[in-house]
C-alpha cells in the first residue's frame, strides 16, 4: 500500500517534470556553507587580534612617551608649561594615529569576513541552479 503511494507520487512528479535533487550534492553544499562561515569567523577573529595588538602598542607608546616626558619634567621645572603642551600634543597625535590604524584594521577584517560569505553565497546559488534538473 505504501509502495503504491510512493510510486504514484513518483509518476506524478515525472509527469509534472518536478526537478530532481541530489541529496549528496545538497549535503556537500551545506558543508561548504559551514566551511565558509568558519573561514569568515576566523577572519573576524584575526582582525580582532590585530586590533587588540595595535591598541596595546598604542597604549605602550603613549606610556613610554609619558614616562620620558615625566622624567624630563622633574629635571627641568622652568620649561614645564612648554613641555606639558608638547606632551599633550604627542599623546593626542599617538591617539589619533592609533584610532586611524584601528579603524583601518576593522575595515579590513570585516571586509574579508564579508567577502568570504558573499563568495560562498554566490557559489551556493550556482550550485542550487545546477541541481534543479528535470527528471
N, C-alpha and C positions, 0 to 999 in steps of 0.2 A: 504494500500500500504506500509506504513512504517512498520507495524507489520509483513508483509510478508518478508520484507528485514531483519528485526531483526531475525525472525525465520530461514530464510535461512542462515544467518551468524552463528546462534547458532548451526544449524545442521552441517554446515561446520566445526566449531570448534570442535564439538563432533567427527566428522569423523577423524579429524587430531589429536584428543586427546590433544588439547591445554590445558595447566594447568589452573585450576580454582583458582582464587584468592579471598580470603575472605577480603572484604573491611574493616570490623570491625577490623580484625586482623592487617591489614596494618596501620590503624589509631592508634591502640594500640602500634604497633612497633614504629611509629613516636613519639608518646607520650613518650615512653621510651627513644628514642634518645634525645628528648628535656630535659628530666629529667637528663640524663647522662651529657649533656652539661652544665646544671645548676649546677650539683654537681662538675663538673670539674672547672667551673668558680669560685665556692665557695672555692675550694681547692687552686686555684691560689690566690684568694683574701686573704685567711687566711695566705698563705705563704708570701704575700706582707706585710701584717700587722705585721707578726712575724719579717720579715726583718727590717721593719721600726723601730719597738720596739728595736731590737738588735742594730741597728745603733745609736738610741738615747741613749741607755745605754752605748755604746762605747764612744760617744762624751761626755756624762756626766762624765764617769770615767776619760777620758783624762783631762777634765776641772777641776775636783776635784784634780787630781794629779798636774796639772799645778798650781792651786791655792795654794796647800800645799807647793810645792817647791818654789813658788814665795815668800811666807811668810818667808820661811827659808832663801832665798837669801838675803832678807832685813836684817835679824838678823845676818847673818854671811858672811860678804864680803870676808873673807880670803879664803874660800874654794869654791868660786863661779865657777871656772872652773870645778872642780870635780863634783859639784852639777849640773851644766849645762849639763855635759856629762851624768850624771845619769838621769837627766830629759829627755834628748833626747832619751836615751835608753828605759826608761819606756814608753814614749809616742809611740815610734816605736813598742815596744812589744805589747802595747794595740791595736795599729792599725793592726798589723799582726794577733793577736788573733781574733779581730773583723772581719777582712776580711775572715779568715778561717771559723768562725761561720756563717757569712752571706752567704758564698758560700755553706756551708752545708745546710742551710735553703732553699736556692734557689733550690738545687738539690732535696731536699725532696719534696718541694711544687710542682715543675714541674713534678716530678716523680709521685706523687699522682694524679695530674690532667691528665697526660697521661694515667695512668693505668685505670682510670675511663672510659676514651673514648675508650681505647683498649678493655676493657671488654665488653662495650656496642656494639662495632663493631662486636666482636665475637658472642655475643648473637643475634644481628641483622641478621648476616649471617645464623645462625642456624634457626632463625625464617623464613627467606626467603626460605631456603631449605624445611622447613616443609610446606610452603604454596603451593608449586608447585605440587599439586596433580592432576592426570588425572581425567577427569570428568567421 
